[in-house]
Amino acid sequence: MLTLGLETSCDETSASLTDGRRVLANIVSSSVHLHKRYGGVVPEIASRFHVEYIIEVIAKALENPHKTLKDVKLVAVTNGPGLVGALLSGISVAKALGYSLKRPMIGVNHILAHLYSSFLSEGPTPAFPFVGLVVSGGHTTLFYCKAIGSERLLGSTQDDAVGEAYDKVAKILGLGYPGGPVIDRLAKKGTRNAAISFPRSYLGKDSLDFSFSGIQTAVLYHVRKRDRRPETIDRKETADICYAFQEAALDALVEKVRRACEVTGARRVVIGGGVAANSRLRDKMRELAAFSSMKIYFPELKYCMDNAAMIGYLGEVLYKKGKRSDLYLSAEPNLGVLNVK
């Protein structure tokens, strides 16, 4: 069935056409260039961008496979978590289309859509059960998945998400926004420096939760010592700081995944979200897999960031399992995986 997917949870306006795992179109228009000067996403700017461009993005998605709205059999839309104004932009359009076309509509959880974005790849899909890790600018969440629609929350961040930690450290170092790509790039030029070391927060032996506030503070104190400013730090030391920060942050992710597999007995790990594009995370997870005889699955890079294809795919699967949404569907900015509607 041809599904129109809509994603407007943050600063990407995206529309897709999917048929099962087959992606016919996946158009993404980002407003990140408008947020750079502020060092982070400004909700009002993001919302206005969605309102201005969402119809154009839908039209573009229909253009490439030569489809029309009448060909659409299902409308799937992100209804949380995310920025409430941004979410409402997509939900309002989804309701209008569903009502006017007399097509069913379904709200999709943004975090779970990231988790299952690996299923969009052309290769073999991960077999259940598996441990799932979603890592992005807004989420760091660990699951045990028995099937789509049957996920158990194992752990989540107690403060900032790992992607947010990247952004804040980049701001401390004067590297701009977003921080993930630039830190990943500079860390490759850095080396282990005995004078630069940041803490790994594991929150206790049995905890599967995450915490990244401490490492951000450690980076801040390191930069501020002797009244230093980011512009006074040479390129080599900046690269070394990026290296040390990234190693500490990613070590925590890898260790929690290892523990989750140990607790659940899972031998497969599926990773999704924007930080899944990080080259060092991919290397570290593959090292863990080789050492532990596990299988690691990452989505294609184009499906790591926010996109509508993952919304359309998951929406169709849930629809076929009997899930439905009506015109009372609302934006749920704090929607959790344990109360998905």
C-alpha positions in Angstrom: 0.0 0.0 0.0 1.2 3.5 -0.8 1.8 5.4 2.4 2.4 9.2 2.6 4.8 9.8 5.6 5.1 13.3 7.2 7.9 14.2 9.7 8.0 17.6 11.4 9.1 16.9 14.9 12.0 19.4 14.9 13.9 21.3 12.2 13.5 19.0 9.2 10.4 19.2 7.1 10.0 15.8 5.3 7.5 13.9 3.2 7.9 10.4 1.8 6.1 7.8 -0.3 6.7 4.2 0.9 5.3 0.8 0.1 6.5 -1.5 2.8 10.3 -1.3 2.9 10.4 0.2 -0.6 11.0 4.0 -0.5 9.7 5.7 -3.6 10.5 9.2 -2.4 12.0 10.7 0.7 12.2 14.5 0.5 13.9 16.4 3.4 14.1 20.2 3.7 16.1 21.4 6.7 15.9 24.7 8.5 19.2 24.1 10.3 20.8 27.1 8.4 18.3 29.4 10.2 19.3 28.1 13.6 23.1 28.2 13.3 23.3 31.8 14.6 21.5 30.9 17.8 23.5 27.8 18.5 20.5 25.5 18.6 16.9 25.0 17.3 14.5 27.9 17.9 11.0 26.4 18.1 9.2 29.3 16.6 11.5 29.5 13.6 11.2 25.7 13.1 7.4 25.9 13.2 7.2 28.7 10.7 9.6 26.9 8.3 7.3 23.8 8.4 4.2 25.9 7.7 5.9 27.6 4.8 7.5 24.5 3.1 5.5 21.4 4.0 3.1 21.6 1.0 6.0 22.1 -1.4 7.8 19.1 0.1 4.8 16.9 -0.3 4.4 18.0 -3.9 8.1 17.2 -4.5 7.7 13.7 -3.0 4.7 13.0 -5.3 6.6 14.3 -8.4 9.5 11.9 -8.6 7.5 8.6 -8.7 4.7 10.3 -10.7 2.0 9.7 -8.1 -0.9 11.9 -7.0 -2.6 12.2 -3.6 -5.4 9.9 -4.9 -2.8 7.1 -5.1 -2.1 7.4 -1.3 -3.8 4.7 0.8 -2.5 5.8 4.2 -1.2 9.0 5.9 1.4 8.5 8.6 2.6 11.4 10.7 4.9 12.0 13.6 2.8 13.0 16.7 5.6 13.0 19.3 8.0 13.5 20.9 9.2 16.8 19.5 8.5 20.5 19.5 4.8 21.1 19.9 4.4 23.8 17.3 6.5 21.8 14.8 4.4 18.6 15.5 1.2 20.5 15.0 2.3 21.6 11.6 2.6 18.1 10.3 -0.5 16.7 12.2 -2.7 19.5 10.8 -1.7 18.7 7.2 -2.2 14.9 7.9 -5.7 15.5 9.2 -6.6 17.7 6.3 -5.4 15.1 3.8 -6.9 12.1 5.6 -10.3 13.8 5.9 -10.4 15.2 2.3 -9.1 12.0 0.7 -11.1 9.7 3.0 -7.9 7.9 3.8 -6.9 6.4 7.2 -4.4 8.2 9.3 -2.0 7.0 12.0 0.3 8.8 14.4 3.8 7.5 14.8 6.3 7.7 17.6 9.4 9.5 16.4 11.8 7.5 18.7 10.5 4.1 17.5 10.6 5.2 13.9 14.4 6.0 14.3 14.8 2.6 15.9 13.3 0.8 12.9 15.0 2.9 10.2 17.4 0.1 9.7 14.6 -1.9 8.2 14.6 0.5 5.2 18.0 -0.7 4.1 18.1 -3.0 1.0 20.0 -5.7 2.9 18.6 -8.2 5.3 16.5 -6.9 8.2 17.5 -7.6 11.8 15.8 -10.6 13.3 13.9 -10.3 16.6 14.6 -10.1 19.5 17.3 -7.4 19.7 18.6 -4.6 21.8 17.8 -1.2 20.2 19.7 2.1 20.8 18.3 5.4 19.7 20.9 8.2 19.8 20.1 11.7 18.6 20.1 15.4 19.6 17.0 14.9 21.7 17.1 11.2 22.7 19.4 8.5 24.1 17.2 5.5 24.8 17.8 1.8 25.1 15.2 -0.9 24.3 14.6 -4.6 24.2 12.5 -5.4 21.2 10.6 -8.6 20.7 8.6 -7.3 17.7 7.4 -4.1 16.2 4.9 -2.9 18.7 6.4 -4.9 21.5 9.3 -2.8 22.9 10.5 -2.7 26.5 12.3 0.4 27.8 15.6 -0.6 29.3 17.2 2.8 30.0 17.3 6.5 28.9 19.3 9.6 29.6 18.8 11.2 33.0 19.8 14.6 31.7 21.0 15.6 28.2 20.9 13.4 25.1 24.3 12.4 23.6 23.6 14.6 20.6 22.8 17.5 22.8 26.1 16.9 24.6 27.9 17.2 21.2 26.2 20.5 20.5 27.0 21.9 23.9 30.7 20.9 23.8 31.0 22.4 20.3 29.6 25.6 21.6 32.1 25.6 24.5 34.9 25.1 21.9 33.5 27.8 19.6 32.9 25.2 16.8 29.4 26.3 15.8 26.2 24.4 15.4 25.4 21.5 14.9 28.2 20.0 16.9 28.1 16.3 15.9 29.7 16.4 12.5 32.4 18.9 13.3 33.5 17.1 16.5 33.5 13.8 14.7 35.7 15.3 12.0 38.1 17.0 14.4 38.4 14.0 16.7 40.0 12.1 13.8 42.9 14.6 13.9 43.2 14.4 17.6 45.2 11.9 19.7 45.2 10.5 23.2 46.6 13.2 25.4 47.5 12.4 29.0 46.7 16.0 30.1 43.1 15.8 28.7 40.8 13.2 30.2 37.0 13.3 30.7 34.9 11.1 33.0 32.7 8.2 31.8 29.4 8.2 33.7 28.0 4.7 34.2 25.5 5.5 37.0 26.1 2.3 38.9 26.9 -1.3 38.2 23.3 -2.4 37.2 22.1 0.9 35.7 21.2 1.0 32.0 20.5 4.7 32.1 22.8 7.4 30.7 24.2 10.8 31.9 26.2 13.3 29.8 26.0 16.4 31.9 29.2 15.6 33.9 31.3 15.2 30.8 30.1 18.6 29.4 31.0 20.3 32.7 34.4 18.6 32.6 35.1 20.0 29.1 33.9 23.5 30.3 36.3 23.4 33.3 39.2 22.3 31.1 38.6 25.1 28.7 38.2 27.7 31.4 41.2 26.8 33.5 43.7 29.7 33.7 41.0 32.0 32.3 41.4 30.6 28.8 38.9 31.2 26.0 38.2 28.9 23.0 39.9 31.2 20.6 43.2 30.9 22.6 43.3 27.1 22.2 45.4 26.0 19.2 44.0 23.6 16.6 45.9 20.6 17.9 44.6 20.9 21.4 41.0 21.5 20.1 41.3 18.3 18.2 42.6 16.5 21.2 39.7 17.8 23.3 37.3 16.6 20.7 39.0 13.2 20.7 38.9 12.8 24.4 35.3 14.0 24.7 34.1 11.7 21.9 35.9 8.7 23.3 34.3 9.2 26.8 30.8 9.8 25.5 30.8 6.9 23.1 32.4 4.5 25.6 29.4 5.0 27.8 27.1 4.1 24.9 29.0 1.0 24.0 29.2 -0.2 27.6 25.5 0.2 28.2 24.7 -1.7 25.0 27.1 -4.5 26.1 25.3 -4.6 29.5 21.9 -4.7 27.9 22.8 -7.6 25.7 24.2 -9.4 28.8 21.0 -8.8 30.8 18.6 -9.7 28.0 20.6 -12.4 26.3 20.2 -10.6 22.9 22.9 -11.3 20.3 21.7 -8.5 17.9 21.9 -4.7 18.3 20.0 -2.2 16.2 21.1 1.5 16.3 19.2 4.5 15.0 19.1 8.3 15.2 21.3 11.2 14.1 24.3 10.1 16.1 24.2 6.7 14.4 25.9 8.5 11.5 29.0 9.1 13.7 31.9 7.3 12.2 33.6 6.6 15.5 30.4 5.1 17.1 30.1 2.8 14.1 33.7 1.7 14.6 33.3 1.1 18.3 30.1 -0.9 17.9 31.6 -3.1 15.2 34.6 -3.7 17.5 32.1 -4.8 20.3 30.4 -7.0 17.8 33.6 -8.7 16.7 34.7 -9.2 20.3 31.3 -10.5 21.5 30.2 -12.4 18.4 27.1 -10.1 18.0 25.5 -8.6 14.9 25.3 -4.8 14.7 22.8 -3.0 12.4 23.0 0.6 11.4 20.6 2.5 9.1 21.9 3.9 5.8 23.3 7.4 6.5 20.4 9.1 4.7 18.0 7.5 7.2 19.9 8.4 10.3 18.6 12.0 10.4 15.0 12.9 10.8 13.1 11.8 7.7 9.6 10.8 6.7 10.5 7.4 5.2 10.9 5.9 8.6 7.5 7.4 9.7 5.8 5.9 6.6 7.3 2.5 7.1 6.5 2.2 10.8 3.1 3.7 10.2 2.2 1.1 7.6 3.4 -1.8 9.8 1.4 -0.6 12.8 -1.7 0.0 10.6 -1.6 -3.6 9.4 -1.4 -4.6 13.0 -4.7 -2.8 13.6 -3.5 0.6 14.9 -5.5 3.6 13.9 -5.7 7.4 14.7 -8.6 9.7 14.4 -9.1 13.4 13.9 -8.6 13.9 17.7 -4.9 13.0 17.2 -2.8 15.7 18.9 0.8 16.7 19.3 2.4 15.0 22.3 5.8 16.6 22.7 6.8 14.3 25.6 5.3 11.1 24.1 7.2 8.1 25.6 7.5 4.6 24.2 5.4 3.2 27.0 2.3 5.2 26.1 2.4 5.1 22.3 -1.1 5.6 20.9 
